[in-house]
Structure formats: C-alpha cells, structure tokens
Amino acid sequence: MSSINDKRSDYGEFVRGFLGYLSIERGYSDATLRSYGTDLEQFENFLGRSKRTLEKPSGIRKEHVRAYLAEMHRRALSKTSIGRKLSSLRAYFKYLVKHKVVSVDPLAGIRNPKQEQRHAHALNVDQAIALMEVSIDPDPEGLRDMALAELLYGAGLRISEALGLNLFDVDNDVLRVTGKGAKERIVPLGDKAAKRIQHYIEHRHAFLKGDYSEQALFIGVRTGKRLNRRQANRVIARLSKIARLPKDVHPHMLRHSFATHMLEAGADLRSVQELLGHEHLTTTQRYTHLDMQHIMQVYDQAHPRAGDKPTNTEEET
C-alpha cells in the first residue's frame, strides 16, 4: 500500500489519493468513484462558501460536518441523499485516519438520518412466469432479450453484473459473476436459464459487426459492443409491455422477485444471501416481507390448530 505524504496541503490531492485507493485496492467501479468524488467535492465547495476553506483535512472539525449536515437539511435533500454523502465523508476520513493524515475522525458520533423502511418491490409469481414465457420473435435480438431477462430473474443478478458478464464466465449451468467491490461468486443456473443462454450464444455472432474479439456476453444490435444499462432497461420494458405487466417494471425488480420468491418457497436466508452476493445478512432481510395473505395461507396449510383438519385416530393409523 502506498504511503501518503503528510506535508501535502492540497485538499484535492488527498481526495485523489483516496479515489485511487478505492479504484486499485477496493476495485470500485467508475460510477462509484464518480459518486464519491462528487460528494467530496460538494463538501469542499461548502467549506469554501461558508469561508471555512482549510488547507489540510486535519483542520476539519466535527462542527464543520454538523454545519454541512444542517445545510443539507435546509436544502431539503432526501434522507437517502444525505446518508450517502455522509457515508462518503465517513469512508474518506477513515482512510485518512488509517494513513495518519488526521488523528481524529470528525464524522465520529455523527449518524446518518434514520431511513424510512421500504420494502423491495417484486412481481408476483404469475407475473414473473408471464414475463419469462412471453412470446416474441425467435431472432437473435429476441433470444438475447429473453436470455437477459432469464438471468435477472432466474439467477437474481444485478443488472451491472449481468451486463458485465463475458463469454468465458458462462460454464454450462454455472456463472462466474463479478459483484460489488470486484468480488467474484459462483451462481448456479436453472435448466431453463442455461438453455436460454446457450441458445442465445449460438446466435450471438449476428451482433458482432465483424469484430469477433468482443468478449461481452450481451451485445448491442447497432454497436456490436457490450450492451449498456439504458439498452437493458428498454429490453425489460419492452418484454413487460408484451406480457402486459405494470409499466414500472425494471431490471432490478426481477432481482427483487428472485429473492422474494426464493424465500417464499422456503429457501434459507443465508443461501439467498450467497446467491445475491450480499455482504451483510441485514441487506437480504429486506426480502423477508412476505405479504399477509401468503403468510396466512402458509399458516392455514401447515399449522395443526389453524382450521378444521381431520384428527388422526387409532382407526385411521
């Protein structure tokens, strides 16, 4: 790990060092790095506007952070946005403490705003099956679109994970998936998903525009290059429209549906955590919000005191 020169006074240099650490040692994506960079730049701009410009991070105190927190509340930023910005600052100052640039963390004791608990939206089982069995043209584009939808619902992948797959990540009925923080995990494929992927791969060459060096699994029709997030959103929206599903269906909803349906069917929380690639079990617990109707159905079917069920007698045994 590279050392940091404590004598540097340029705030921006420390930020660049931090972003370099996140990129090289933590494997964060470009989008995540931009988010961290923006949050730290906005804090620096606040210090400048409020005449609190400081040459060294060691001059930043808890009162500066509290003043910034107050300003964000005055600007009516959402609790989620405020929490993210504080989390970025928290990670930055932990990095500075670790490298002995500062001795005291000004974020210590400052908590993120309490979030309202939100449940992940999911399709019901009938809607998910309707989407997976939608009737479209079996041309290369149609095969690609159905393979993508099958991975999102059948394997519970994040859209970034699905779009980041390369050909060599597919091995018959398993996938090698690169998740957040460049962490790899092995994800099993169901029979239907494996067949869909293989069928698409057999026709994938139709997208390549003569460039057979492209290794991305999912390819754009016009570009011949890796499919991007916007294109993937359109794919799911189009399939959802054909299946007559709600208009707000998006790729991540299929991941939510995967997790919810697995848990409803009796999968244990730890296994679902591994399949989803969650670092913390508490993240997976968001998906345990089975609706009351489903809970009552399970209770009625399973509990001996739930309703009028025949009682075993000696004559029946």
MITIKOL-753087 format. One record per residue (C-alpha): residue in three letters; x, y, z. Coordinates in pm, whole numbers, padded with zeros to 5 digits, always signed. Example, Ala and Ser with C-alpha at 12.3 -4.5 7.8 and 13.67 -1.06 7.14 Angstrom:
! MITIKOL-753087
Ala+01230-00450+00780;Ser+01367-00106+00714;
This chain:
! MITIKOL-753087
Met+00000+00000+00000;Ser+00139+00337-00100;Ser+00220+00586+00174;Ile+00081+00936+00189;Asn+00295+01245+00230;Asp+00155+01419+00537;Lys+00307+01750+00430;Arg+00088+01791+00122;Ser-00157+02074+00173;Asp-00378+02041-00136;Tyr-00719+01907-00032;Gly-00772+01777-00385;Glu-00456+01566-00366;Phe-00584+01379-00064;Val-00915+01318-00241;Arg-00735+01188-00550;Gly-00530+00957-00330;Phe-00847+00826-00169;Leu-01018+00767-00504;Gly-00708+00590-00629;Tyr-00721+00363-00325;Leu-01088+00281-00392;Ser-01012+00205-00755;Ile-00693+00000-00723;Glu-00724-00169-00385;Arg-01101-00196-00346;Gly-01190-00246-00712;Tyr-01474+00008-00715;Ser-01644+00086-01047;Asp-01603+00416-01233;Ala-01962+00509-01149;Thr-01900+00456-00777;Leu-01577+00656-00793;Arg-01760+00945-00960;Ser-02022+00936-00684;Tyr-01755+00953-00411;Gly-01571+01228-00597;Thr-01886+01438-00635;Asp-01978+01403-00268;Leu-01631+01506-00153;Glu-01618+01797-00398;Gln-01955+01925-00273;Phe-01827+01919+00085;Glu-01517+02111-00021;Asn-01736+02366-00202;Phe-01946+02407+00113;Leu-01634+02481+00316;Gly-01539+02746+00061;Arg-01883+02909+00050;Ser-01900+02927+00428;Lys-01547+03071+00450;Arg-01426+02754+00613;Thr-01167+02675+00345;Leu-00896+02463+00502;Glu-00564+02364+00353;Lys-00541+02033+00533;Pro-00805+01771+00617;Ser-00661+01773+00971;Gly-00820+02116+01016;Ile-01172+01985+00961;Arg-01369+01951+01284;Lys-01697+01794+01384;Glu-01865+02137+01382;His-01783+02171+01011;Val-01959+01842+00940;Arg-02258+01942+01153;Ala-02284+02273+00968;Tyr-02278+02083+00638;Leu-02547+01847+00767;Ala-02762+02146+00865;Glu-02722+02297+00519;Met-02830+01974+00351;His-03141+01970+00568;Arg-03210+02334+00475;Arg-03185+02238+00109;Ala-03444+01967+00176;Leu-03226+01686+00045;Ser-03374+01341+00091;Lys-03260+01128+00383;Thr-03113+00885+00133;Ser-02901+01157-00033;Ile-02783+01296+00300;Gly-02696+00947+00421;Arg-02496+00874+00107;Lys-02297+01197+00131;Leu-02218+01134+00498;Ser-02116+00778+00414;Ser-01875+00910+00151;Leu-01722+01152+00401;Arg-01707+00878+00663;Ala-01516+00645+00429;Tyr-01280+00929+00331;Phe-01190+01023+00688;Lys-01148+00661+00794;Tyr-00897+00635+00511;Leu-00718+00949+00635;Val-00709+00820+00994;Lys-00572+00488+00874;His-00292+00666+00688;Lys-00226+00901+00983;Val-00318+01213+00788;Val-00565+01305+01062;Ser-00571+01185+01421;Val-00941+01244+01491;Asp-01233+01142+01270;Pro-01474+01440+01251;Leu-01754+01201+01149;Ala-01727+01002+01474;Gly-02060+01010+01655;Ile-02248+01165+01363;Arg-02517+00929+01243;Asn-02696+00906+00913;Pro-03060+01022+00914;Lys-03293+00738+01005;Gln-03436+00597+00686;Glu-03798+00506+00643;Gln-03808+00131+00597;Arg-03901+00049+00241;His-03979-00291+00105;Ala-03834-00400-00225;His-04097-00417-00498;Ala-04137-00754-00662;Leu-04356-00918-00922;Asn-04581-01194-00803;Val-04504-01545-00925;Asp-04768-01539-01201;Gln-04632-01210-01335;Ala-04274-01339-01331;Ile-04372-01655-01518;Ala-04569-01450-01772;Leu-04257-01243-01838;Met-04032-01548-01872;Glu-04276-01712-02115;Val-04362-01407-02324;Ser-04397-01476-02695;Ile-04152-01279-02913;Asp-03973-01336-03242;Pro-03702-01603-03201;Asp-03448-01391-03388;Pro-03103-01315-03236;Glu-03232-00999-03066;Gly-03528-01183-02916;Leu-03303-01465-02796;Arg-03071-01210-02633;Asp-03356-01028-02462;Met-03508-01344-02318;Ala-03165-01466-02202;Leu-03108-01136-02021;Ala-03448-01146-01851;Glu-03389-01508-01751;Leu-03058-01419-01583;Leu-03209-01130-01390;Tyr-03498-01336-01256;Gly-03360-01691-01278;Ala-03022-01609-01120;Gly-03103-01290-00928;Leu-02821-01088-01084;Arg-02780-00714-01053;Ile-02813-00550-01394;Ser-02449-00438-01371;Glu-02346-00798-01305;Ala-02544-00935-01598;Leu-02411-00671-01838;Gly-02057-00727-01709;Leu-02059-01098-01797;Asn-01817-01225-02059;Leu-01844-01542-02263;Phe-01584-01720-02051;Asp-01794-01652-01737;Val-02058-01898-01860;Asp-01985-02264-01791;Asn-02290-02475-01877;Asp-02509-02450-01566;Val-02299-02208-01358;Leu-02192-01845-01388;Arg-01886-01668-01255;Val-02022-01331-01150;Thr-01821-01022-01055;Gly-02020-00825-00800;Lys-01966-00512-00593;Gly-01608-00445-00490;Ala-01488-00679-00767;Lys-01587-00979-00553;Glu-01647-01296-00750;Arg-01910-01555-00673;Ile-02038-01867-00844;Val-02409-01865-00926;Pro-02599-02176-01038;Leu-02826-02164-01341;Gly-03155-02346-01363;Asp-03213-02574-01660;Lys-03435-02324-01843;Ala-03192-02036-01789;Ala-02894-02246-01901;Lys-03075-02349-02220;Arg-03179-01990-02293;Ile-02823-01865-02250;Gln-02679-02141-02468;His-02939-02082-02740;Tyr-02854-01711-02742;Ile-02478-01777-02751;Glu-02526-01991-03062;His-02670-01684-03241;Arg-02464-01412-03069;His-02230-01376-03370;Ala-02510-01190-03551;Phe-02433-00882-03335;Leu-02056-00870-03374;Lys-02020-00649-03685;Gly-01713-00846-03788;Asp-01529-00783-03460;Tyr-01502-01134-03320;Ser-01266-01023-03042;Glu-01559-00882-02840;Gln-01597-01098-02527;Ala-01909-00939-02375;Leu-02193-01186-02336;Phe-02470-00938-02412;Ile-02414-00730-02727;Gly-02598-00425-02862;Val-02765-00465-03201;Arg-02634-00142-03352;Thr-02300-00107-03179;Gly-02173-00464-03178;Lys-02034-00380-02833;Arg-02135-00457-02474;Leu-02499-00382-02402;Asn-02538-00082-02171;Arg-02776-00016-01884;Arg-03010+00210-02080;Gln-03048-00051-02353;Ala-03114-00319-02092;Asn-03386-00106-01931;Arg-03555-00079-02270;Val-03534-00455-02317;Ile-03714-00527-01990;Ala-03969-00251-02052;Arg-04047-00396-02396;Leu-04085-00752-02266;Ser-04301-00628-01978;Lys-04528-00443-02218;Ile-04573-00754-02432;Ala-04650-00955-02117;Arg-04895-00682-02005;Leu-04717-00625-01677;Pro-04712-00297-01479;Lys-04536-00012-01660;Asp-04277+00041-01386;Val-04106-00298-01426;His-03729-00251-01432;Pro-03429-00489-01427;His-03371-00464-01052;Met-03733-00561-00987;Leu-03653-00903-01135;Arg-03372-00944-00881;His-03616-00846-00605;Ser-03861-01102-00742;Phe-03595-01375-00745;Ala-03512-01316-00378;Thr-03872-01283-00265;His-03990-01596-00445;Met-03695-01799-00319;Leu-03773-01706+00041;Glu-04146-01762-00004;Ala-04067-02112-00132;Gly-03871-02192+00183;Ala-03508-02111+00092;Asp-03299-02020+00395;Leu-03180-01664+00434;Arg-02808-01748+00431;Ser-02833-01932+00098;Val-03022-01643-00060;Gln-02757-01405+00077;Glu-02486-01605-00101;Leu-02682-01619-00427;Leu-02743-01243-00422;Gly-02384-01161-00328;His-02483-00954-00023;Glu-02201-00882+00218;His-02437-00839+00513;Leu-02732-01057+00606;Thr-02933-00750+00705;Thr-02943-00647+00339;Thr-03102-00979+00245;Gln-03355-00946+00525;Arg-03531-00673+00326;Tyr-03679-00951+00119;Thr-03849-01128+00407;His-04159-00909+00383;Leu-04400-01184+00279;Asp-04745-01038+00232;Met-05002-01122+00499;Gln-05219-01320+00259;His-04928-01552+00179;Ile-04838-01587+00546;Met-05196-01679+00635;Gln-05211-01933+00352;Val-04895-02100+00479;Tyr-05032-02094+00834;Asp-05366-02243+00729;Gln-05196-02521+00537;Ala-04927-02606+00789;His-05040-02543+01146;Pro-05243-02815+01319;Arg-05457-02557+01501;Ala-05520-02333+01202;Gly-05855-02477+01096;Asp-06080-02778+01074;Lys-05848-03060+00980;Pro-05919-03430+01031;Thr-05762-03560+01351;Asn-05575-03888+01333;Thr-05735-04168+01535;Glu-05629-04521+01608;Glu-05871-04642+01337;Glu-05703-04418+01078;Thr-05349-04532+01155;
